[in-house]
Amino acid sequence: MSVPLKPLNSASAEPATSPGRWTYAKKQLKRNLGLYIIITPAVLYFLIWHYWPMYGVQIAFKDFMPGLGIWNSPWVGFDHFERLFNAYYFWTILKNTLGISLYGLLVGIPAPILLALLFNELRSRKFRSFAQTISYAPHFISVVVAVGILFFFISPTNGVFNSILVALGGQPKDFLAEPSNFWHLYVWSGVWQGIGWSSLIYSAAISGISPDLYEAAYMDGASKLRRIWHITLPGIIPTIVILSILSAGGIMSVGFEKILLMQNAMNLETSEVISTYMYKSGLLNTQYSFSAAVGLFNNIINFIILIIVNAVARRVGETSLW
């Protein structure tokens, strides 16, 4: 006569499984100890320089006084955010920030993809390496030097473009004095500086596509455009999606260094963005709490956009950050 076995309850099963989990974790730690040691400096860097300073975000809700310190400064709640939203210039700087970012995304995402496709069609390996080196060399130029090169071409007195206009019988123009030119100059100079470096990622993704697919398509009589459309582009779609999500996550973070160097009193209506306004308010006017509130608003919007874009990418396709 068989005796029925009593099922183990969760309380009795937990002690039996916990030692097993700890043993497995210790084995994994010993096995990958070298890898953990390698990533330790990077983890410490982010903890010390990115996460620990976040305690200072609270000054966005305080009337920060350096003499009192962060903890002892009086709370003001959302007063700084209300001041930002009620300012007459708020919608102007928001429009400029979004406009420049969206313009940069519309141009900056497809441009390196097209360049990588062109490099992939070059049969001479030496010429391809030379062309790639020339294309990504501007990436290593500092922002100050890049803006100086831009001024060399568009200077109203001795710039290359104005010299050509005068030689053709025209009148010299001050390109940066016209607000309508600022977005174009900023975005296209950025494309010139970053298109080659960005194309390297897509070139690496293209090199991972199996050559057998191209050979099969060639045997079937597919043209170059057909092979690009049906083999190359689908093969790099995951890379395109990931990089596009990362770019969209920083849509509100227009770098202020280059804009500040190109900015003048005549183009402020199209060049003033959130980052430059935050710099002027926080460092030049010493309004630290208000500047922190502007920066916090900027980062929250970036985070929300990143979540939305990632969710849409995951729903539409199979590629997403998480």
C-alpha positions as CSV (number, residue, x, y, z in Angstrom):
1,M,0.0,0.0,0.0
2,S,1.5,3.3,-1.2
3,V,1.6,6.3,1.1
4,P,0.7,9.6,-0.7
5,L,3.5,12.1,-0.6
6,K,2.8,15.5,1.0
7,P,3.6,18.5,-1.2
8,L,6.3,20.7,0.1
9,N,5.0,24.2,1.0
10,S,6.9,27.4,-0.1
11,A,8.3,27.9,3.4
12,S,10.1,24.5,3.4
13,A,11.2,24.9,-0.2
14,E,12.8,28.3,0.2
15,P,15.7,27.3,2.4
16,A,16.5,24.4,0.0
17,T,16.8,26.7,-3.0
18,S,18.5,29.7,-1.5
19,P,21.8,28.0,-0.8
20,G,21.7,26.7,-4.4
21,R,21.3,30.2,-5.7
22,W,24.1,31.6,-3.6
23,T,26.4,28.8,-4.7
24,Y,25.6,29.5,-8.3
25,A,26.2,33.2,-7.8
26,K,29.6,32.5,-6.2
27,K,30.6,30.2,-9.0
28,Q,29.7,32.9,-11.6
29,L,31.6,35.5,-9.6
30,K,34.7,33.3,-9.5
31,R,34.4,32.4,-13.2
32,N,34.0,36.0,-14.4
33,L,36.1,37.7,-11.8
34,G,38.4,39.2,-14.4
35,L,35.5,40.7,-16.3
36,Y,34.1,42.3,-13.1
37,I,37.4,43.8,-12.4
38,I,37.6,45.3,-15.9
39,I,34.2,47.0,-15.6
40,T,34.8,48.2,-12.0
41,P,36.4,51.5,-13.1
42,A,33.5,52.3,-15.4
43,V,31.0,51.5,-12.7
44,L,32.8,53.7,-10.2
45,Y,33.0,56.5,-12.7
46,F,29.3,56.6,-13.2
47,L,28.6,56.2,-9.5
48,I,30.9,59.0,-8.4
49,W,30.4,61.5,-11.3
50,H,26.8,60.8,-12.4
51,Y,24.8,59.3,-9.6
52,W,26.3,60.7,-6.4
53,P,25.9,64.4,-7.6
54,M,22.2,63.8,-8.2
55,Y,21.5,64.7,-4.6
56,G,22.0,68.3,-5.7
57,V,18.9,68.1,-7.9
58,Q,16.9,69.2,-4.9
59,I,18.1,72.8,-5.3
60,A,15.6,73.0,-8.2
61,F,12.9,73.0,-5.4
62,K,14.8,75.4,-3.1
63,D,16.0,78.9,-3.0
64,F,19.6,77.9,-2.9
65,M,22.0,80.0,-0.9
66,P,25.7,79.1,-1.0
67,G,26.1,80.3,2.6
68,L,23.4,77.9,3.9
69,G,24.3,75.0,1.7
70,I,22.0,72.6,-0.1
71,W,20.3,71.0,2.9
72,N,19.6,74.2,4.8
73,S,18.4,76.3,1.9
74,P,14.6,77.1,2.2
75,W,12.1,75.1,0.1
76,V,10.1,77.0,-2.5
77,G,8.4,74.0,-4.2
78,F,7.6,74.4,-7.9
79,D,8.2,78.2,-8.0
80,H,11.1,78.0,-10.3
81,F,9.2,75.7,-12.7
82,E,6.2,78.1,-12.7
83,R,8.6,81.0,-13.5
84,L,10.0,79.0,-16.4
85,F,6.6,78.1,-17.9
86,N,5.2,81.6,-17.5
87,A,8.2,83.4,-19.1
88,Y,7.5,85.0,-22.4
89,Y,10.6,83.4,-23.9
90,F,9.8,79.9,-22.8
91,W,8.0,78.9,-26.0
92,T,10.7,80.5,-28.2
93,I,13.6,78.5,-26.6
94,L,11.4,75.4,-26.6
95,K,10.6,75.8,-30.3
96,N,14.3,76.5,-31.2
97,T,15.4,73.4,-29.2
98,L,12.9,71.1,-30.8
99,G,13.4,72.6,-34.2
100,I,17.1,72.3,-34.3
101,S,17.0,68.7,-32.8
102,L,14.4,67.5,-35.2
103,Y,16.1,69.1,-38.1
104,G,19.3,67.4,-37.0
105,L,17.6,64.0,-36.7
106,L,16.0,64.2,-40.1
107,V,19.4,65.0,-41.7
108,G,21.7,63.2,-39.3
109,I,20.1,59.8,-39.3
110,P,19.9,59.0,-43.1
111,A,23.1,60.8,-44.1
112,P,25.6,58.3,-42.5
113,I,23.5,55.4,-43.8
114,L,23.8,56.7,-47.3
115,L,27.5,57.2,-46.9
116,A,28.0,53.7,-45.5
117,L,26.1,52.3,-48.5
118,L,28.3,54.2,-50.9
119,F,31.4,53.0,-49.1
120,N,30.1,49.4,-49.4
121,E,29.8,49.7,-53.2
122,L,33.5,50.7,-53.6
123,R,35.4,47.8,-54.9
124,S,38.9,49.2,-54.3
125,R,39.8,48.5,-50.7
126,K,42.6,51.1,-50.6
127,F,40.4,53.8,-52.0
128,R,37.6,52.9,-49.6
129,S,40.0,53.1,-46.6
130,F,41.3,56.4,-47.8
131,A,37.8,57.8,-48.3
132,Q,36.6,56.6,-44.9
133,T,39.6,58.2,-43.2
134,I,38.9,61.5,-44.9
135,S,35.2,61.4,-44.0
136,Y,35.7,60.7,-40.3
137,A,38.7,62.9,-39.7
138,P,36.5,66.0,-38.9
139,H,35.1,64.1,-35.9
140,F,38.4,64.6,-34.0
141,I,38.3,68.3,-34.5
142,S,37.2,70.3,-31.5
143,V,34.1,72.4,-31.5
144,V,36.1,75.6,-31.4
145,V,38.2,74.6,-34.4
146,A,35.1,73.5,-36.3
147,V,33.3,76.8,-35.7
148,G,36.5,78.6,-36.7
149,I,36.5,76.6,-40.0
150,L,32.9,77.6,-40.5
151,F,33.7,81.3,-39.9
152,F,36.5,80.9,-42.4
153,F,34.0,80.1,-45.1
154,I,31.1,82.5,-44.1
155,S,33.0,85.5,-42.7
156,P,31.4,88.7,-44.1
157,T,34.8,90.3,-44.7
158,N,37.2,87.7,-46.0
159,G,35.2,84.5,-46.1
160,V,35.5,82.1,-49.0
161,F,31.8,82.3,-49.9
162,N,31.7,86.1,-49.8
163,S,34.9,86.3,-51.9
164,I,33.2,84.2,-54.5
165,L,30.1,86.4,-54.4
166,V,32.1,89.5,-54.8
167,A,34.1,88.0,-57.7
168,L,30.8,87.2,-59.4
169,G,29.6,90.8,-59.0
170,G,27.4,90.3,-55.9
171,Q,27.4,91.8,-52.5
172,P,28.9,90.2,-49.4
173,K,26.5,88.8,-46.8
174,D,26.7,88.3,-43.1
175,F,25.2,84.8,-42.9
176,L,25.0,84.6,-39.1
177,A,23.3,88.0,-38.9
178,E,20.2,86.5,-40.6
179,P,18.3,84.4,-38.0
180,S,16.8,82.2,-40.8
181,N,20.3,80.9,-41.6
182,F,21.3,79.7,-38.2
183,W,19.5,76.4,-38.1
184,H,20.9,75.4,-41.5
185,L,24.5,76.4,-40.6
186,Y,24.3,74.6,-37.3
187,V,22.9,71.3,-38.6
188,W,24.8,71.0,-41.8
189,S,28.1,71.9,-40.2
190,G,27.3,69.2,-37.6
191,V,26.6,66.7,-40.4
192,W,30.0,67.5,-42.0
193,Q,31.7,66.9,-38.7
194,G,30.0,63.7,-37.7
195,I,28.8,61.9,-40.8
196,G,32.0,59.9,-41.4
197,W,32.3,58.7,-37.8
198,S,28.6,57.6,-37.6
199,S,28.9,55.8,-40.9
200,L,31.6,53.5,-39.4
201,I,28.9,51.8,-37.2
202,Y,26.7,51.1,-40.2
203,S,29.7,49.9,-42.3
204,A,30.5,47.4,-39.5
205,A,26.9,46.3,-39.5
206,I,27.0,45.9,-43.3
207,S,30.2,43.8,-43.1
208,G,28.3,41.3,-40.9
209,I,25.8,40.5,-43.6
210,S,26.5,37.1,-45.3
211,P,28.1,37.4,-48.7
212,D,26.0,34.4,-49.8
213,L,22.9,36.5,-49.8
214,Y,24.5,38.9,-52.3
215,E,25.7,36.1,-54.5
216,A,22.3,34.5,-54.6
217,A,20.7,37.8,-55.5
218,Y,23.3,38.4,-58.2
219,M,22.6,35.0,-59.7
220,D,18.9,35.8,-59.7
221,G,19.6,38.9,-61.8
222,A,19.0,41.5,-59.0
223,S,20.5,44.9,-59.7
224,K,22.6,46.9,-57.2
225,L,19.7,48.9,-56.1
226,R,17.6,45.8,-55.6
227,R,20.4,44.1,-53.5
228,I,20.7,47.3,-51.4
229,W,17.0,47.5,-50.8
230,H,16.3,43.8,-50.1
231,I,19.5,42.7,-48.5
232,T,21.7,45.5,-47.1
233,L,19.0,47.7,-45.6
234,P,17.0,44.9,-43.9
235,G,20.4,43.6,-42.5
236,I,21.2,46.9,-40.8
237,I,17.6,47.8,-39.6
238,P,18.3,46.7,-36.0
239,T,21.4,49.1,-35.9
240,I,19.4,51.9,-37.4
241,V,16.6,51.4,-34.9
242,I,18.9,51.4,-31.9
243,L,20.9,54.4,-33.0
244,S,17.7,56.3,-33.8
245,I,16.2,55.6,-30.3
246,L,19.4,56.8,-28.7
247,S,19.3,60.0,-30.8
248,A,15.7,60.6,-30.1
249,G,16.4,60.2,-26.3
250,G,18.6,63.3,-26.5
251,I,16.3,65.5,-28.6
252,M,16.2,68.2,-25.9
253,S,20.0,68.1,-25.3
254,V,21.3,70.5,-28.0
255,G,24.9,71.1,-27.1
256,F,25.4,74.7,-26.0
257,E,29.1,75.0,-26.8
258,K,28.7,75.2,-30.6
259,I,25.5,77.3,-30.4
260,L,27.2,79.7,-27.9
261,L,30.1,80.2,-30.3
262,M,27.8,80.8,-33.3
263,Q,25.4,83.0,-31.4
264,N,25.2,86.7,-31.6
265,A,22.8,89.5,-30.8
266,M,21.2,89.4,-34.2
267,N,20.3,85.7,-34.4
268,L,19.1,85.2,-30.8
269,E,15.5,84.6,-31.9
270,T,16.5,81.4,-33.6
271,S,19.7,80.4,-31.7
272,E,18.6,80.6,-28.0
273,V,17.9,77.1,-26.8
274,I,17.3,75.5,-23.4
275,S,21.0,74.6,-22.8
276,T,22.3,78.1,-23.6
277,Y,19.6,79.7,-21.5
278,M,20.4,77.4,-18.6
279,Y,24.1,78.3,-18.9
280,K,23.4,82.0,-18.9
281,S,20.9,81.8,-16.0
282,G,23.0,79.5,-13.8
283,L,26.6,80.6,-14.4
284,L,26.4,84.2,-15.7
285,N,23.5,85.4,-13.6
286,T,24.2,83.0,-10.6
287,Q,20.5,81.8,-10.5
288,Y,21.5,78.3,-9.5
289,S,18.1,77.1,-8.4
290,F,16.3,78.4,-11.5
291,S,19.0,76.9,-13.7
292,A,18.7,73.5,-12.0
293,A,14.9,73.6,-12.5
294,V,15.4,74.3,-16.2
295,G,17.9,71.4,-16.5
296,L,15.7,69.0,-14.6
297,F,12.7,69.8,-16.9
298,N,15.0,69.2,-19.9
299,N,16.1,65.8,-18.6
300,I,12.6,64.7,-17.7
301,I,11.4,65.5,-21.2
302,N,14.3,63.6,-22.7
303,F,13.6,60.6,-20.5
304,I,9.9,60.6,-21.4
305,I,10.7,60.8,-25.1
306,L,13.2,57.9,-24.8
307,I,10.5,55.7,-23.1
308,I,7.9,56.5,-25.7
309,V,10.2,56.0,-28.7
310,N,11.5,52.7,-27.3
311,A,8.0,51.5,-26.7
312,V,6.9,52.4,-30.2
313,A,10.0,50.7,-31.7
314,R,9.3,47.5,-29.6
315,R,5.6,47.5,-30.7
316,V,6.3,48.1,-34.4
317,G,9.3,45.8,-34.7
318,E,11.4,43.4,-32.6
319,T,14.3,45.8,-31.9
320,S,14.4,48.1,-28.9
321,L,16.8,49.0,-26.1
322,W,14.8,47.0,-23.5
